[in-house]
Amino acid sequence: MKKLMVIILLIGAASYGTAQNQSSSYPVYSGKDLGLTYSPTAATFKIWAPTATAAKLNLYKSDMGGNAIRSINLSKGENGVWYITVTENLKNSYYTFQVHIGNAWSEEVVDPYAKACGTNGLRAQVIDLKETNPIGWAGDKSPNFSSANKQTDAIIYELHVRDASIHTSSGIKNKGKYLGLAEVGTKNSAGLTTGLSHIKELGVTHVHLLPFYDYNSVDETKSEVQYNWGYDPVNYNIPEGSYSTNPADGKVRIKELKELIKTMHSNGLRIIMDVVYNHTALTKNANFNILVPDYYYRKRADGSFSDASSCGNETASDNAMFQKFMIESVVYWVNEYHIDGFRFDLMGIHDIETMNLISDTLRKIKPSIVLYGEGWTSSSSPLPDEKRALKRNAAQLNGIAVFSDDMRDGIKGSVFNINDRGFATGQIENSESVKFGIVAAGKHPQINYSKVNYSKEPYTASPAGLINYADCHDNNILWDKIELSFKDASVAERTKMHELAYAIVLTAQGASFLHAGTEFLRTKNGVENSFDKGDIVNSINWDLKTQNNASYTFIKSLIQIRRAHPAFRMQTAQQIAAHLNFEKNLPTGIIAYTINGAAVGDRWKKIWVAYNGKQTPQTISLPKGTWKVGLSSKGSSKSANNYTLAGSSAVILYGE
Ligand code: CA
């Protein structure tokens, strides 16, 4: 995420009581029809509000301002449900609800199950979803991708919708919009591809978009001048309006997002949605909390809202109706929008049972779905650690990967200490953390777990359980981190370190993850956690692709090699333990290993990978046999039995 620096907090909840008190006695509604069911002759509205003594529907002509044209009382149904069927065609009208709890009517609220809304998500909208399908939607198909348990084949590109196109260098017309990222054939001033065509050219398999559900922080009437990452959810089942060309008409944002998804699919790319079910932008006045006060959130023993997100609250996936909401929400995005994967923000807040229900449910619908999340929280939670989807419990998750902060910080130094360096920036003491990432945080006989920076034992059951990365939207982008932690290094030296960092990520076992633009040394000018720092800091300057084209080509080649060679994408921890062997007796600062490619079906029968974390060249002797160069950093060279690695460099050799 997010607003605050994410702190890896794995301590228990000693100061908290068990606060899941009254909510366990609430009735549970198991129907799948909460929200609006629309037809041209009737609209049925259902909300769950078990503590209400009355409820009403308000209908409006417009999305903002003006009085309700009608208010209609809802009838009480079973298990806390309130409902009404209006036998008219209500298409395009807007609506809110109010509930009577205690002695008062609540303020107006948008039903969390709403699927369309007007500007700023203030009122939901009655729409005919069929009218939101762009031309060709019926034929939209996700590109082929490996089936379940082969999540290791994913090469994920993390991108913010607006960042992709808003810079003048993008050559894109619909700047900052869903439609901008759907433009193809766009170019920078040197004629190099930008936007979607660039991503296709780079060769990644999945585009992970930062939040594009309806979020709170950008005023959709002023979206030209406002910016936010969007980790502050309001309407989970509705696309964000500021990325659309008309936020007032709920159909437009849906149609334009589908247009983007369709274009990605037809260009061989799959789309992953960044979801933030762990907290809501508002707390007391959140839609959930107005409808059923306190139910959807974890509370402390003293009655206050618990706050493991450090954003004011934390949701309670361990409560039946929020678990139900999460499952139905992700299923809806897959079915209606053809989403190919989810990234769960602060997944450590959610309970393991809910995450596994989500995984099992989604894999029945789409076996190739890609699922991963942050295996940590931002602050402590009252739900016991052993129940939550934390990194240390990753082996209990069914096909959901966690991010490797061990690898991330092993490569470049701690994200919480600006001066700290990692293996790729000369801090060669971090080599064991990097080796731990190379084996995808699993059980391997050659890892000395006591020397790993954070986790002192394996935590994945298989490499499909790990996302390896060097940077993401949080904290400093890699180029800036290298500059800030190594001010003495020249640009040329820092470039080599950056390329080494990505050589490690893209040859390691487990799935790979890149932050957009990092393939051509994107900078955020040293600004950390730029969630609200505007386009000047966040926009992708596509002219950097021209300027740093050698780095781009190097990283693109790494991606091509990874995609072509299953040896870098082994499927089980046993394969990795048996067929990936670290070389012994190496000079300090070198990590080298061989992979038995033949044993895992690779046409490269044997592979030799080496990284030099030191800034000076080092020569090592090669294992016996004939070796060809798969990819090598500049300045390295091979002789008959030796290989000389340039300072801060990587090499991949192979034998056929
Ligand atoms: Ca919004």
Residues whose N, C-alpha, C, O or C-beta is under 5 A from the ligand:
A	BS01	CA	N120 D214 Y215 N216 V218 E240 G241
